[in-house]
Amino acid sequence: MKEKMQEEHWEGNLPQNKVEIREDEEQNIKLAEILELLVAAGYFRARIKGLSPFDKVVGGMTWCITTCNFDIDVDLLFQENSTIGQKIALTEKIVSVLPRMKCPHRLEPHQIQGLDFIHIFPVVQWLVKRAIETREEMGDYIRSYSVSQFQKTHSLPEDDDFIQRREKAIKTVTDIFEVYKPQRKYKRHDGAEELTDEESRVHSTLLEYGRRYGVSKQSQIDKTEDKKKVLPPGLASGRAEMYEEDDLQAAEELRIKALMTGMAAMEIEEGRLTASTVGQIVGLQSDEIKQIVSEYVEKKSELSTEERPEKLGAAQQHRRKVASLNKQIVQKNKFLEELQSKSTDLHVECSEAKKKLAEIMDYSEKLDKELASLEAVESQADANTLQSLRSLVTMNENLKCQEQEFRAHCREEMARLQQNIESLKAEADEEREEKEHTEIIDQQYKIERDKLQKIRLLLARRNREIAILQRKIDEVPSRAELTQYQKRFIELYGQVSATHKETKQFFTLYNTLDDKKVFLEKEVNLLNSIHDNFQQAMASSGSREQFLRQMEQIVEGIKQNRMKMEKKKQENKMRRDQLNDEYLELLEKQRLYFKTVKEFKEECRKNEMLLSKLKASTS
């Protein structure tokens, strides 16, 4: 009887979880590909062998949707082996979220419930791709946010070096701008006539800063075009163009002079000395200085004329060339006069040299006469005496030469010895100074070495303290590590709960089978006793009635036992339904808790972002 009840209990529970599933080779291949995609994306719960394919696939889809920052009121983390109603609700929620995510693939709830992996695979593939992209975007955002937070309070050596070099560069650039900034040389008089033309004001401003500009090419082109329009074709000639250019140049020079008449030199320019002032101060050679200045101005004008010959006409160029040639003739005449004056000086010097030469010739004749008289005396004197005198005179001359050479050698030797003495004294002083300097360096070296040793000891002590603090900091897990530990503990709890549930089912099955065995043994013993006593009971009418009464008592006892088991079954069923309702309420509370935690984390993140923006704006 108990066996029958147990079989009915199992048969009543099994149909609740049965779903029509397509089982073929292609479906299994798609399931394996879906699980590989989910594991590659980071959903490692797909590796758990105790979970059903529905829990793995739907859990992976929900994880991908949550990763893509789309809210779905589902949490499959602690909800496996759901009923048909729960599965339908989950699949409908997932399918309703996919259009909001703009998923290009269509999917129906019955396809997820029936595990149609062929149609589920493209949706999972798209969700995994979207989740990876969202995670990369969030990674870049978090990385940039962390870098910005780091740069608010810390800086790298490269940044410090760049800031120092930038300050030096800015200072250098400002100094260069300060040195080479435009300097005003002239200033218009207070009572000067006001300029109404914009072009005149521009030229006046440029002249105040020492810049001279001629007529612009565009104005020249406009004027020449206007004149060409007035003249009939064929009459415009090169001579007319030459006169036009000369007139324009002359008009420009007159305008520059007119503008300069209304200006006065600044204090800086007034403080400088002109060439005339320098000539007056020097007094002598003032004419030469003025001449050199005038030549410099002429050369400069000639060079400027040569640099822009296209702006001048042929007649103007001819006049300028004639003037320059006349100036060259004047210069050459002056140079010729200078050469003539030098020639007269040389003639005077030559006459003086001739006079000196005549005097020297007279003195030479006198010497010749004296030599002749000496030779006459020698011819009359003794030859041996003369020879001895000559040898003595030669010896005297040689001794004088040797004496001079010896004195010069002695002077050189004395100078060399004095130099050696001075160098030795200097070396001795240097050696004494070097020795003192070396002793000072040795003392400083010992002091610095002691300081270094103390600093090393302090550094070692500080490093030990830092290492101890680092170990203490490492012992405290971070938020990411706590989250990872929590996930791993949750997975371990799921595996342990699954194993516990399976073991509990095995114990229940064992107890049921053991009870079934006990009842079967009692039934066999009862049948054996009935079979053994049946022949004896049938022998007499009294024993038969007694046998029948015993059988009725046995049947009555079995009915009572059956009623007790039915009552116990109803109580267990009611208890199961009550626990199931409590379980569903707890699941709802748990889902609400996770949803609230997620919203709280999002608000915390927004609060941190607003605080960082507020700090950045205030700083």
C-alpha positions as CSV (number, residue, x, y, z in Angstrom):
1,M,0.0,0.0,0.0
2,K,2.8,2.4,0.9
3,E,4.5,1.6,-2.4
4,K,1.4,2.5,-4.3
5,M,1.2,5.8,-2.4
6,Q,4.8,6.6,-3.2
7,E,4.4,5.8,-6.8
8,E,1.3,8.0,-7.0
9,H,3.3,10.8,-5.2
10,W,6.2,10.7,-7.8
11,E,3.8,10.4,-10.7
12,G,1.9,13.5,-9.4
13,N,5.1,15.6,-9.2
14,L,6.8,14.6,-12.5
15,P,4.3,16.0,-15.0
16,Q,4.7,19.5,-13.6
17,N,8.2,19.9,-15.0
18,K,7.8,18.0,-18.3
19,V,8.0,20.1,-21.4
20,E,8.0,19.1,-25.0
21,I,11.7,19.2,-26.0
22,R,13.2,18.6,-29.5
23,E,16.0,16.2,-29.1
24,D,18.2,15.8,-32.2
25,E,21.9,16.1,-33.1
26,E,21.6,19.7,-34.4
27,Q,19.9,20.9,-31.2
28,N,22.7,19.4,-29.1
29,I,25.3,21.1,-31.3
30,K,23.5,24.5,-31.0
31,L,23.3,24.0,-27.2
32,A,27.0,23.3,-27.0
33,E,27.7,26.5,-29.1
34,I,25.4,28.6,-26.9
35,L,27.2,27.3,-23.7
36,E,30.6,28.1,-25.2
37,L,29.5,31.6,-26.1
38,L,28.2,32.2,-22.6
39,V,31.3,30.9,-21.0
40,A,33.5,33.0,-23.3
41,A,31.5,36.1,-22.4
42,G,32.0,35.5,-18.7
43,Y,28.9,33.6,-17.6
44,F,30.7,30.7,-15.8
45,R,27.5,29.2,-14.3
46,A,27.0,27.5,-17.7
47,R,29.8,25.1,-16.6
48,I,27.8,23.7,-13.6
49,K,26.7,20.2,-14.6
50,G,23.9,20.1,-12.0
51,L,21.9,22.8,-13.8
52,S,19.4,22.0,-16.5
53,P,19.9,23.4,-20.1
54,F,16.9,25.7,-19.5
55,D,18.4,27.2,-16.4
56,K,21.8,27.7,-18.1
57,V,20.4,29.3,-21.3
58,V,17.8,31.5,-19.6
59,G,20.3,32.5,-16.9
60,G,22.9,33.4,-19.5
61,M,20.3,35.5,-21.5
62,T,19.2,37.3,-18.3
63,W,22.9,37.9,-17.3
64,C,23.6,39.4,-20.8
65,I,20.5,41.6,-20.6
66,T,21.5,42.9,-17.1
67,T,25.1,43.5,-18.4
68,C,23.7,45.6,-21.2
69,N,22.2,48.0,-18.5
70,F,18.6,46.9,-19.3
71,D,16.4,46.2,-16.3
72,I,14.5,43.0,-16.1
73,D,12.5,41.9,-13.1
74,V,14.0,38.4,-13.0
75,D,16.8,36.9,-10.9
76,L,17.8,33.4,-11.9
77,L,20.8,33.2,-9.5
78,F,18.9,31.2,-6.8
79,Q,15.9,29.9,-8.9
80,E,16.5,26.6,-10.6
81,N,14.1,23.8,-11.5
82,S,11.1,26.2,-11.8
83,T,7.6,25.2,-12.5
84,I,5.8,25.6,-15.8
85,G,4.1,28.8,-14.7
86,Q,7.4,30.4,-13.5
87,K,9.2,29.4,-16.7
88,I,6.4,30.9,-18.9
89,A,6.6,34.2,-16.9
90,L,10.4,34.3,-17.2
91,T,10.4,33.7,-20.9
92,E,7.7,36.3,-21.5
93,K,9.7,38.9,-19.6
94,I,12.8,38.1,-21.6
95,V,11.0,38.3,-24.9
96,S,9.4,41.6,-23.9
97,V,12.9,43.1,-23.2
98,L,14.5,42.1,-26.5
99,P,12.5,44.6,-28.7
100,R,13.5,47.4,-26.4
101,M,17.1,46.4,-26.9
102,K,16.5,46.6,-30.7
103,C,17.4,42.9,-31.2
104,P,17.2,42.1,-34.9
105,H,16.1,38.5,-34.2
106,R,12.6,37.5,-33.3
107,L,12.0,35.0,-30.5
108,E,8.8,33.5,-28.9
109,P,8.3,32.4,-25.3
110,H,7.4,28.8,-26.4
111,Q,10.7,28.5,-28.3
112,I,12.7,29.3,-25.1
113,Q,10.4,27.0,-23.0
114,G,10.7,24.2,-25.6
115,L,14.5,24.7,-25.8
116,D,14.5,25.4,-29.5
117,F,18.3,26.1,-29.6
118,I,18.3,26.7,-33.3
119,H,16.2,29.8,-32.9
120,I,17.7,30.7,-29.5
121,F,21.4,30.6,-30.8
122,P,21.3,33.9,-33.0
123,V,19.6,35.8,-30.1
124,V,22.2,34.6,-27.6
125,Q,25.0,35.4,-30.1
126,W,23.7,39.0,-30.5
127,L,23.2,39.4,-26.7
128,V,26.8,38.2,-26.0
129,K,28.2,40.6,-28.6
130,R,26.1,43.5,-27.1
131,A,27.3,42.5,-23.6
132,I,31.0,42.5,-24.6
133,E,30.6,45.9,-26.3
134,T,28.8,47.4,-23.3
135,R,31.5,46.0,-21.0
136,E,34.2,47.5,-23.1
137,E,32.4,50.9,-23.1
138,M,32.0,50.8,-19.4
139,G,35.6,49.7,-19.0
140,D,36.8,52.7,-21.0
141,Y,34.5,55.0,-19.0
142,I,35.6,53.6,-15.6
143,R,39.3,53.8,-16.8
144,S,38.9,57.4,-17.9
145,Y,37.1,58.3,-14.6
146,S,39.8,56.6,-12.5
147,V,42.5,58.5,-14.5
148,S,40.7,61.8,-13.9
149,Q,40.4,61.0,-10.2
150,F,44.1,60.1,-10.1
151,Q,45.2,63.3,-11.8
152,K,43.2,65.4,-9.3
153,T,45.5,64.5,-6.4
154,H,48.6,62.9,-8.1
155,S,50.9,63.6,-11.0
156,L,53.5,61.6,-12.9
157,P,57.2,62.7,-13.3
158,E,56.6,63.2,-17.0
159,D,53.8,65.6,-16.2
160,D,55.9,67.6,-13.7
161,D,58.7,67.8,-16.2
162,F,56.3,69.0,-18.9
163,I,54.9,71.6,-16.5
164,Q,58.4,72.9,-15.7
165,R,59.4,73.0,-19.4
166,R,56.1,74.6,-20.3
167,E,56.7,77.4,-17.7
168,K,60.2,77.9,-19.1
169,A,59.0,78.0,-22.7
170,I,56.2,80.5,-21.8
171,K,58.7,82.7,-20.0
172,T,61.1,82.5,-23.0
173,V,58.4,83.3,-25.5
174,T,57.2,86.3,-23.4
175,D,60.8,87.5,-23.1
176,I,61.3,87.3,-26.8
177,F,58.0,89.1,-27.4
178,E,59.1,91.8,-24.9
179,V,62.5,92.2,-26.6
180,Y,61.2,92.2,-30.2
181,K,58.0,94.0,-29.7
182,P,57.3,96.9,-32.0
183,Q,58.9,100.2,-30.8
184,R,57.3,103.5,-31.7
185,K,59.8,105.9,-33.2
186,Y,57.6,108.9,-34.1
187,K,54.4,110.5,-32.8
188,R,52.0,112.9,-34.4
189,H,51.8,116.4,-33.1
190,D,48.8,117.2,-30.9
191,G,47.7,120.1,-33.2
192,A,48.4,118.2,-36.4
193,E,45.6,117.9,-39.0
194,E,43.4,114.9,-38.5
195,L,43.6,112.3,-41.2
196,T,40.2,111.4,-42.8
197,D,41.4,108.8,-45.3
198,E,41.7,105.3,-43.9
199,E,44.7,104.5,-46.2
200,S,46.5,107.6,-44.9
201,R,45.8,106.6,-41.3
202,V,47.3,103.2,-42.0
203,H,50.4,104.7,-43.6
204,S,50.8,107.2,-40.8
205,T,50.6,104.4,-38.2
206,L,53.2,102.4,-40.1
207,L,55.5,105.4,-40.4
208,E,55.2,106.0,-36.6
209,Y,56.8,102.5,-36.1
210,G,59.5,103.1,-38.8
211,R,57.9,101.2,-41.7
212,R,57.9,102.7,-45.1
213,Y,55.5,101.3,-47.8
214,G,55.0,102.5,-51.3
215,V,51.8,102.5,-53.4
216,S,50.1,99.1,-53.3
217,K,50.2,97.1,-56.5
218,Q,46.4,96.8,-56.5
219,S,46.0,100.6,-56.5
220,Q,48.6,100.9,-59.3
221,I,46.7,98.3,-61.3
222,D,43.4,100.1,-60.8
223,K,44.8,103.5,-61.8
224,T,46.5,102.1,-64.9
225,E,43.3,100.3,-65.9
226,D,41.3,103.5,-65.5
227,K,43.7,105.4,-67.7
228,K,43.8,102.7,-70.2
229,K,40.0,102.8,-70.4
230,V,40.2,106.6,-71.0
231,L,42.8,106.4,-73.7
232,P,41.9,104.8,-77.1
233,P,43.5,101.5,-77.9
234,G,46.9,101.8,-79.6
235,L,47.9,105.1,-78.0
236,A,49.2,103.7,-74.8
237,S,53.0,103.6,-75.1
238,G,55.9,102.7,-72.9
239,R,56.8,106.4,-72.4
240,A,53.3,107.2,-71.0
241,E,53.6,104.2,-68.6
242,M,57.1,105.5,-67.5
243,Y,55.7,109.0,-66.8
244,E,52.8,107.4,-64.9
245,E,55.1,105.4,-62.7
246,D,57.3,108.5,-62.0
247,D,54.3,110.5,-61.1
248,L,53.0,107.8,-58.8
249,Q,56.5,107.5,-57.1
250,A,56.8,111.2,-56.7
251,A,53.2,111.5,-55.3
252,E,54.0,108.7,-52.8
253,E,57.2,110.5,-51.7
254,L,55.4,113.8,-51.3
255,R,52.7,112.0,-49.2
256,I,55.3,110.4,-47.0
257,K,57.0,113.7,-46.5
258,A,53.7,115.4,-45.7
259,L,52.9,112.7,-43.1
260,M,56.4,113.0,-41.6
261,T,56.0,116.7,-41.2
262,G,53.2,116.2,-38.7
263,M,55.3,113.8,-36.6
264,A,57.9,114.3,-33.9
265,A,60.5,111.8,-32.7
266,M,59.9,109.9,-29.5
267,E,62.0,110.4,-26.4
268,I,64.0,107.2,-27.2
269,E,64.8,108.5,-30.6
270,E,65.6,112.0,-29.3
271,G,68.0,110.6,-26.8
272,R,70.1,109.1,-29.6
273,L,73.0,111.1,-31.2
274,T,72.9,111.9,-34.9
275,A,75.9,111.9,-37.2
276,S,76.1,115.7,-37.1
277,T,76.1,115.8,-33.3
278,V,78.9,113.2,-33.2
279,G,80.9,115.3,-35.7
280,Q,80.5,118.4,-33.6
281,I,81.5,116.5,-30.4
282,V,84.6,115.0,-32.1
283,G,85.5,118.4,-33.6
284,L,88.3,116.9,-35.7
285,Q,87.4,114.8,-38.8
286,S,83.8,116.0,-38.7
287,D,83.8,116.6,-42.4
288,E,85.0,113.0,-43.0
289,I,82.3,111.6,-40.8
290,K,79.6,113.6,-42.6
291,Q,81.1,112.5,-46.0
292,I,81.0,108.8,-44.9
293,V,77.4,109.2,-43.7
294,S,76.3,110.9,-46.9
295,E,78.1,108.1,-48.9
296,Y,76.3,105.5,-46.8
297,V,72.9,107.1,-47.5
298,E,73.7,107.3,-51.2
299,K,74.8,103.7,-51.3
300,K,71.7,102.7,-49.5
301,S,69.4,104.6,-51.9
302,E,71.3,103.1,-54.8
303,L,70.8,99.6,-53.5
304,S,67.2,100.2,-52.8
305,T,66.9,101.5,-56.4
306,E,68.6,98.5,-57.8
307,E,66.4,96.2,-55.7
308,R,63.2,97.6,-57.1
309,P,64.0,98.8,-60.7
310,E,60.6,97.7,-61.9
311,K,58.9,100.4,-59.9
312,L,60.8,103.2,-61.6
313,G,60.6,104.5,-65.2
314,A,63.4,104.6,-67.8
315,A,63.9,108.4,-67.4
316,Q,63.9,108.2,-63.7
317,Q,66.5,105.4,-63.9
318,H,68.6,107.4,-66.4
319,R,68.5,110.5,-64.1
320,R,69.5,108.3,-61.1
321,K,72.4,106.7,-63.1
322,V,73.7,110.1,-64.3
323,A,73.6,111.4,-60.7
324,S,75.4,108.4,-59.4
325,L,78.0,108.6,-62.2
326,N,78.6,112.3,-61.4
327,K,79.1,111.4,-57.7
328,Q,81.5,108.7,-58.7
329,I,83.5,111.3,-60.9
330,V,83.6,113.7,-57.9
331,Q,84.8,110.9,-55.7
332,K,87.5,109.8,-58.2
333,N,88.7,113.4,-58.5
334,K,89.0,113.6,-54.7
335,F,90.9,110.3,-54.8
336,L,93.2,111.7,-57.5
337,E,93.9,114.8,-55.4
338,E,94.8,112.6,-52.5
339,L,97.1,110.5,-54.7
340,Q,98.8,113.7,-55.9
341,S,99.4,114.9,-52.3
342,K,100.8,111.6,-51.5
343,S,103.1,111.8,-54.5
344,T,104.5,115.2,-53.4
345,D,105.1,113.8,-50.0
346,L,107.0,110.9,-51.5
347,H,109.1,113.3,-53.6
348,V,110.1,115.2,-50.5
349,E,111.1,112.1,-48.7
350,C,113.1,111.0,-51.8
351,S,115.1,114.2,-51.8
352,E,115.8,113.9,-48.0
353,A,117.0,110.3,-48.6
354,K,119.3,111.5,-51.4
355,K,120.8,114.1,-49.0
356,K,121.5,111.4,-46.4
357,L,123.0,109.1,-49.1
358,A,125.5,112.0,-50.0
359,E,126.5,112.4,-46.4
360,I,127.1,108.7,-46.0
361,M,129.2,108.7,-49.2
362,D,131.4,111.5,-47.8
363,Y,131.9,109.6,-44.5
364,S,132.8,106.5,-46.5
365,E,135.5,108.4,-48.5
366,K,137.0,109.6,-45.2
367,L,137.1,106.1,-43.9
368,D,138.8,104.9,-47.1
369,K,141.5,107.6,-46.6
370,E,142.1,106.6,-43.1
371,L,142.4,102.9,-44.1
372,A,144.9,103.9,-46.8
373,S,147.0,105.8,-44.2
374,L,146.9,102.8,-41.9
375,E,148.0,100.4,-44.6
376,A,151.0,102.8,-45.3
377,V,151.9,102.7,-41.6
378,E,151.6,98.9,-41.7
379,S,153.8,98.5,-44.7
380,Q,156.6,100.4,-42.8
381,A,156.1,98.5,-39.5
382,D,157.5,95.0,-38.6
383,A,155.5,92.1,-40.1
384,N,155.8,89.8,-37.0
385,T,154.6,92.6,-34.7
386,L,151.7,93.2,-36.9
387,Q,150.9,89.6,-37.1
388,S,151.0,89.3,-33.3
389,L,148.8,92.4,-32.9
390,R,146.3,91.1,-35.4
391,S,146.1,87.7,-33.6
392,L,145.7,89.6,-30.3
393,V,142.9,91.8,-31.7
394,T,141.2,88.8,-33.1
395,M,141.5,87.0,-29.7
396,N,140.2,90.1,-28.0
397,E,137.2,90.2,-30.3
398,N,136.5,86.5,-29.7
399,L,136.8,86.9,-26.0
400,K,134.4,89.8,-26.1
401,C,131.9,87.7,-28.1
402,Q,132.4,84.7,-25.7
403,E,131.9,87.0,-22.7
404,Q,128.7,88.4,-24.2
405,E,127.5,84.9,-25.0
406,F,128.4,83.7,-21.5
407,R,126.6,86.6,-19.9
408,A,123.5,85.9,-22.1
409,H,123.7,82.2,-21.1
410,C,124.0,83.1,-17.5
411,R,121.0,85.4,-17.7
412,E,119.0,82.7,-19.4
413,E,120.1,80.1,-16.8
414,M,119.3,82.5,-14.0
415,A,115.9,83.2,-15.4
416,R,115.3,79.4,-15.9
417,L,116.3,78.7,-12.3
418,Q,114.2,81.5,-10.9
419,Q,111.3,80.2,-12.9
420,N,111.9,76.7,-11.5
421,I,112.0,78.1,-8.0
422,E,108.8,79.9,-8.6
423,S,107.2,76.8,-10.0
424,L,108.4,74.7,-7.1
425,K,107.0,77.3,-4.6
426,A,103.7,77.3,-6.5
427,E,103.7,73.5,-6.5
428,A,104.4,73.4,-2.8
429,D,101.6,75.8,-2.1
430,E,99.3,73.8,-4.4
431,E,100.3,70.6,-2.7
432,R,99.7,72.1,0.7
433,E,96.3,73.5,-0.4
434,E,95.5,70.1,-2.0
435,K,96.4,68.3,1.1
436,E,94.2,70.6,3.2
437,H,91.4,70.3,0.7
438,T,91.8,66.5,0.7
439,E,91.6,66.4,4.5
440,I,88.4,68.6,4.4
441,I,87.0,66.3,1.7
442,D,87.8,63.2,3.8
443,Q,86.1,64.7,6.8
444,Q,83.0,65.6,4.7
445,Y,83.0,62.1,3.2
446,K,83.0,60.5,6.7
447,I,80.2,62.8,7.8
448,E,78.2,62.1,4.7
449,R,78.9,58.4,4.9
450,D,77.6,58.4,8.5
451,K,74.5,60.3,7.4
452,L,74.0,57.9,4.6
453,Q,74.2,54.9,6.9
454,K,71.6,56.5,9.3
455,I,69.4,57.3,6.3
456,R,69.7,53.7,5.1
457,L,68.7,52.4,8.5
458,L,65.7,54.8,8.6
459,L,64.8,53.8,5.1
460,A,65.0,50.1,6.0
461,R,62.8,50.7,9.1
462,R,60.3,52.8,7.0
463,N,60.3,50.0,4.3
464,R,59.5,47.4,6.9
465,E,56.7,49.6,8.2
466,I,55.4,50.1,4.7
467,A,55.6,46.3,4.0
468,I,53.7,45.6,7.2
469,L,51.0,48.2,6.3
470,Q,50.9,46.8,2.8
471,R,50.3,43.3,4.1
472,K,47.6,44.6,6.3
473,I,46.0,46.5,3.4
474,D,46.3,43.4,1.2
475,E,44.6,41.4,4.0
476,V,41.5,43.6,3.7
477,P,39.7,42.6,0.6
478,S,38.5,45.3,-1.9
479,R,35.0,45.7,-3.1
480,A,35.7,43.8,-6.3
481,E,37.3,40.9,-4.4
482,L,34.3,40.8,-2.0
483,T,32.0,40.8,-5.0
484,Q,34.0,38.0,-6.5
485,Y,34.1,36.1,-3.2
486,Q,30.3,36.6,-2.9
487,K,29.7,35.2,-6.4
488,R,32.0,32.2,-5.7
489,F,30.3,31.5,-2.4
490,I,26.9,31.8,-4.1
491,E,28.0,29.3,-6.7
492,L,29.4,27.0,-4.0
493,Y,26.2,27.3,-2.0
494,G,24.2,26.4,-5.2
495,Q,26.3,23.3,-5.7
496,V,26.1,22.3,-2.1
497,S,22.3,22.9,-2.0
498,A,21.9,20.8,-5.2
499,T,24.0,18.0,-3.7
500,H,22.1,18.3,-0.4
501,K,18.8,18.1,-2.2
502,E,19.9,15.1,-4.2
503,T,21.2,13.3,-1.1
504,K,18.0,14.1,0.7
505,Q,16.0,12.6,-2.2
506,F,18.2,9.5,-2.0
507,F,17.6,9.2,1.8
508,T,13.8,9.6,1.2
509,L,13.9,7.0,-1.5
510,Y,15.8,4.7,0.8
511,N,13.4,5.1,3.7
512,T,10.5,4.6,1.4
513,L,11.9,1.4,-0.1
514,D,12.8,0.2,3.5
515,D,9.2,0.8,4.6
516,K,8.0,-0.9,1.5
517,K,10.2,-3.9,2.3
518,V,8.9,-4.1,5.9
519,F,5.3,-4.1,4.6
520,L,6.0,-6.7,2.0
521,E,7.7,-8.9,4.6
522,K,4.6,-8.6,6.9
523,E,2.3,-9.3,3.9
524,V,4.4,-12.4,3.0
525,N,4.3,-13.6,6.6
526,L,0.6,-13.1,6.8
527,L,0.0,-14.9,3.5
528,N,2.2,-17.8,4.7
529,S,0.4,-18.0,8.0
530,I,-2.9,-18.0,6.2
531,H,-1.7,-20.6,3.8
532,D,-0.4,-22.8,6.6
533,N,-3.5,-22.5,8.8
534,F,-6.1,-22.7,6.0
535,Q,-6.2,-26.5,5.9
536,Q,-6.5,-26.8,9.6
537,A,-9.2,-24.0,9.8
538,M,-11.3,-25.7,7.2
539,A,-11.3,-29.0,9.0
540,S,-14.0,-27.9,11.5
541,S,-16.7,-25.3,11.6
542,G,-15.5,-23.7,14.8
543,S,-12.0,-23.2,13.6
544,R,-13.4,-21.8,10.4
545,E,-15.4,-19.2,12.2
546,Q,-12.4,-18.3,14.3
547,F,-10.3,-18.1,11.2
548,L,-12.8,-15.8,9.5
549,R,-13.0,-13.6,12.6
550,Q,-9.2,-13.3,12.6
551,M,-9.2,-12.4,8.9
552,E,-11.8,-9.7,9.6
553,Q,-9.6,-8.3,12.4
554,I,-6.6,-8.3,10.0
555,V,-8.6,-6.5,7.3
556,E,-9.9,-4.0,9.9
557,G,-6.3,-3.4,11.1
558,I,-5.1,-2.8,7.5
559,K,-8.0,-0.4,6.9
560,Q,-7.1,1.5,10.0
561,N,-3.4,1.6,8.9
562,R,-4.5,2.8,5.5
563,M,-6.6,5.6,7.0
564,K,-3.6,6.7,9.2
565,M,-1.3,6.8,6.2
566,E,-3.9,8.7,4.1
567,K,-4.2,11.2,6.9
568,K,-0.4,11.5,7.2
569,K,-0.2,12.0,3.5
570,Q,-2.8,14.8,3.5
571,E,-0.9,16.5,6.4
572,N,2.4,16.2,4.5
573,K,0.8,17.6,1.4
574,M,-0.7,20.6,3.3
575,R,2.7,21.2,4.9
576,R,4.3,21.0,1.5
577,D,1.9,23.5,0.0
578,Q,2.4,25.9,2.9
579,L,6.2,25.6,2.6
580,N,6.0,26.2,-1.1
581,D,3.9,29.4,-0.5
582,E,6.4,30.6,2.0
583,Y,9.2,29.8,-0.4
584,L,7.6,31.8,-3.2
585,E,7.1,34.8,-0.8
586,L,10.7,34.6,0.2
587,L,11.8,34.5,-3.5
588,E,9.7,37.6,-4.2
589,K,11.3,39.4,-1.2
590,Q,14.7,38.3,-2.4
591,R,14.0,39.6,-5.9
592,L,12.8,42.9,-4.5
593,Y,16.0,43.0,-2.3
594,F,18.3,42.5,-5.3
595,K,16.4,45.1,-7.3
596,T,16.6,47.6,-4.5
597,V,20.4,47.0,-4.0
598,K,20.9,47.5,-7.8
599,E,19.0,50.8,-7.7
600,F,20.9,51.8,-4.6
601,K,24.3,51.1,-6.4
602,E,23.2,53.1,-9.4
603,E,22.2,56.1,-7.2
604,C,25.5,55.8,-5.4
605,R,27.3,55.9,-8.7
606,K,25.3,59.0,-9.8
607,N,26.1,60.6,-6.5
608,E,29.8,60.0,-6.9
609,M,29.7,61.4,-10.4
610,L,27.9,64.5,-9.2
611,L,30.3,65.0,-6.3
612,S,33.3,64.7,-8.7
613,K,31.7,67.3,-11.1
614,L,31.0,69.6,-8.1
615,K,34.7,69.3,-6.9
616,A,35.9,69.9,-10.4
617,S,33.7,73.0,-10.8
618,T,34.8,74.4,-7.5
619,S,38.5,73.8,-8.1
